[in-house]
Amino acid sequence: QVQLVESGGGSVQAGGSLRLSCQASEYTYRTSNCIAWFRQAPGKEREGIGAYARGSIYPYSYVGDSVKGRFTVSQDNDKNTVYLQMNDLKPEDTAMYYCAAPPANAGSCPLSRTEGYKYWGQGTQVVVSS
């Protein structure tokens, strides 16, 4: 069964940190080439933040330019979980955060578009106050 469940959102003051978790079902975690993080603020398009990829040899992670230097993506294979560590949070980081995965054993995790992602979690809300 395909399942992605986000957690860890909440309210924090500017400059603070949060760590979001995306726990995948074992099937999803083992068969997904990658798992990505997106966010969507009210009235805005969904924005790709970062992703963890299994890689052909070694796993790797990457983040988008808008959060580079503040956000990092990591994973715990034993827990089937991908994390989004968010530091130095700003009010403009306020959004609903989602994790997503492409079809099993296929596809990649581009941050520039949502097309190609087959599975999405329900989201976790992050609110950053100034």
N, C-alpha and C positions, 0 to 999 in steps of 0.2 A: 504494500500500500504506500502510495506516495503521500508524504506529509512533511510540511515545513511549519514549525511553530516558533515565532519570535517571542522574546521576553527581554526584560531589563530596562524598558523605557521608564520614563518618569519626568519629574520636574527638577530642574537644577538651575542654579544661578550661573550667569556668564562667567567663564573661566573655569568652571567645574568640569567633571568627567563622568562619563557613563560607559558601561560595557553592555552592549546588546548581544544576545545569544540567538542563534538560529539552530534549533535542534531539528535534525532531519530524521525521518524514519530510516532504518538501516538500509532498506532497499534504495531509497533516494540517495543516501550518502555514498553507498558503494557503487552506484551506477551513474551518478552524475559526474560529468567531466569537470564541473565547476558549480559553485554556489555563489550568487552575487547578492549584494546589498543595494537597495534603492531607497529613495525617500521621496515623499510628495508633500509639499506644503499646500495649504488652501489656495486654490486659484492658480496653481502652477503645475507644470508637467512633471511627471515622475522622472527623477534624476538618478542616474547610476552613481554609486558611491565607491564601491570596491568589490573585490571578489577573491575567492580562494579557488585555485585550479589544481587538479591532480597532476597535470603535466605528464609528458611522455616518459620522463625519467624521474624528475623530482617535483614535488608540489611547490607551488609558489602563490604569492598573493600580490595584489596591486590595488591602488586606490586612484581616484580621479584627481585632477588638478585642483579642483575646488576645495578639497579637504586634505591635500597632501601636506604632510608635516604635522597634522593634528589627528588624523584618523589612521588606524591600522587594522588589517584583517588577519586573523589567525584561526587555527582550527585545533580541535582535539579529536583525533580519530577514535579514541576509545569511547567518547561520548557522542559521536556522530554530530558534532556541533561546530558551527562556524561562528566566530565572534567578530564584533565590530567594536573596537576600542576607540572611544571618542574623547579626546582631550581638548582643553582650551575651548570649550563650547561657546558659541556665540548665539545671540537671539535669532539670527538667520538660519541656524541649524534646526530650529523648531519645525517639526514635520512628523508625519507618520512614516515609520521606517519598515521596509519589507525585505524579506529575502526571497530569492527566486532561483529556479534551476531550469535548465533546458531539458529536452527529452532525454531519456536514459541512453547513455553511451553515445550521445550525439550532441552536436552543437557546441557552442562556446558561450562565453559570458561577456559580451561587449557592454560597455557602460554607456554607450551613446544611444542605445535604443532598447525598447522593451520587447520588440518583436523577436521571436525565437525562444522566448522563455515560456515553458509550458506550465510550470508549477509555481505557485505563489503562496506565501503565508498570509495570515490575516492582518499582520502589521502590529507594531507597538509604537505608542505615541511618545515623542520626546518634546518637552517644552523647556526652552531656555529663556530665563527672565534676565533683564538687564539690571 
